[in-house]
Amino acid sequence: MPQKHRLRGAAALFLSLALTLSCALAAPTIHGYQEGMAKASENGLWGFADASGRVVIPIRYQSVLDFTLGTALVRANNKMGLIRQDGLSLLQPEYDTLENLGYGLYMAQKGNQWGVVSMLAFPDEQGGTTQEFFSITYDAVRTQKVDGLDVLVLTANGIDTVVPISTLKDQMVRRQVPSAQFPLIKGRIPSFDDVSPRDWFSLWVDLAYNLSLMQGVGENRFGPDQTLTVAEALKLAAFMESQATGDTFHLQPVTGTPWYKSSVTYCEASGVINAGEFTNLERPVTRAEMAYIFSRTTLGRSIPEINSLSRVKAAVPDVRTGDYAANAIFGLYAKGILTGSDGDLTFRPNDSLTRAEAAAIVSRMARAEQRISLW
């Protein structure tokens, strides 16, 4: 072959390899952040990237929506599903339509039939579990207003069944849907000046606010780096105890002097703490004290373990059996509430607790779909 032809062939080969390598190394397009996650696209498919821009949920979906309150709708193989921020499917991609109803419920379509599904499985009537809150057997499901009231309308054989949406929470409680006492309220999302959509705690602030567990500190700020006091931790525990047990303390205005007196009294009466157990209530609460307080609530005691307790005890490097609140700390790790402050599950029991950290803990306690399997 003539020299110039060989050179042309080599140049063409080099260009082809360069183009192939360029395509292989091309970074996905990042589309903006919400709750610490961004939609990422490449070659017509979609996934999600974390705050560093690293793709953490594989780019494999036909379409995705932004994460809202810790979950995102996705489409795969022309079917809709629901995932959380680690990519775990809460609702498998098997629905033709999924539309957020609120309360952790979704209007769902399969073929020509409709129903309502729950992101969390609950007991059925045969000794198993189901995610169909209203069975997918209806001809149509829709929401509308009737006499100014928001209702769910389920149609079968031309007959409408009308369900006031305000009654869904009580129905979920009766049917033992996990986290029913802490329902997600559609559209209730804060916008604090000191919380960025890329912050690791953005999700937890959204959830804690949505669940009415935490509010801002004034001037449209959440104060994520502010430390939580013992009094504030007891107020949080009192509100969680009240909501979990179904009484009305958490709905009453905070009154009295000092402002935390009623919360302390409530915690003492509920057995969350012993009378006089904490004397200086205005100092920062330690992380160990927080674990002790929250673990003694009704909710803290009732959450099932999802991680091996013996493995937790062996893995957490800075807590030992016999330490103050060790059993409470180990228990909250085993229940998927605590994850540590680094990849080694380090707890830092004597450090103070920030409001951002508190938001993460109470959100995982309240919402079962956010609890973490460590292994």
Helices and strands as residue ranges (DSSP letters): H 3-25, E 29-34, E 37-42, E 45-49, E 55-61, E 63-64, E 71-76, E 79-84, E 89-95, E 97-102, E 105-110, E 113-123, E 129-138, E 140-146, E 149-156, E 159-164, G 165-167, H 168-174, H 202-210, H 230-245, G 249-251, H 261-270, H 287-295, H 298-302, H 309-315, H 326-334, H 355-366, G 368-370
